[in-house]
């Protein structure tokens, strides 16, 4: 265990003891994720290729002898308290909607909440909030794993991913797919999760970044996004409209060869939304094939093409993301793209290890020149998924 990881566990235990005046029954953690490629394809039944990162949310938790639930965090101010009998989405607000939403969602997957004890939980995290690295799924996955253990539910990780997605959709109000929770729960070190979001079949794909001398640089633009607001939902609605007008259950059934017909059937905006999903699905498949056969040094053009599609067809980029991508490419990255739901957050750049400092400096200089807030730049590595720590 690294000193940094041990410090995080000590901090969350101290936070729990300070708030609740006793030691927790256990400590669980779950990582954020970065999506290497496959954006907005998940809720269209398509393909994604995320990986869990070495930034984690940690939760200390204990059951109670009554039916009271109390949740607190290092970032949320006072503890939020309610009874399990009040655990409904309309009663949730703010950050506590994530852990409380998970407890409620477990009840939709077979947990008899009328028979469960209450609990106390304290949450800490080093996953940046609003950066497109899925801090929300990290909370949901850590809490889901903890409650699955202490309530003795016996749910598998694929089901816990569905629990987290339901909490995100209904308790938080963000119409996201299942990718984020799947990556957080199923991730493995040095590998990505190739997920078919229609069948929910998942396959671990070795990335091979380290032997190739490559690192994945995160460029957090500091432009915060919120999936519960209109842009994300509007894109999802456009995709559903496109599928309906094309006479298919989802855009998963539309292939690149079908795009000429789609152009005749759809208005220009809906067509461009559909074209992004269709071509992005193909890019995920091409990336998996390249990683298996040719190595990670060959995927740069696919990352670049993904960004252009999100910028021009799906229209979810912002000037800071575009600047991060073009600057990173100009400074030596072999490929770069925005990652996450869009409208802010982070870009990723696949960079030769010895060029990381130069790319980071170039991006920060470009942001300063254009008058933007200084971005955070840091390397992430593929890490293991959610786990009990203590």
Secondary structure, 3 states (H helix, E strand, C coil): CCHHHHHHHHHHHHHHHHHHCCCCCEEEEEEEEEEEECCCCHHHCCEEEEEEEEEEEEEEEEECCCCEEEEEECCCCCCEEEEHHHCCHHHCCCCHHHHHHHHHHHHHCCCCHHHCCCEEEEEEECCCCCCCCCHHHHHHHHHHHHHHHHCCCCCCHHHHHHHHHHHHHHHHCCCCCCHHHHHHHHCCCCEEEEEECCCCCEEEEECCCCCCCEEEEEEECCCCCCCCCHHHHHHHHHHHHHHHHHCCCCHHHCCHHHHHHHHHHCCHHHHHHHHHHHHHHHHHHHHHHHHHHCCHHHCHHHHHHHHHHHHHCCCCCCHHHHHHHHHHHHCCCCEEEEECCCCCCEEEEEEEHHHHHHHHHHHHHHHHHCCCCCCEEEEECECCCCEECC
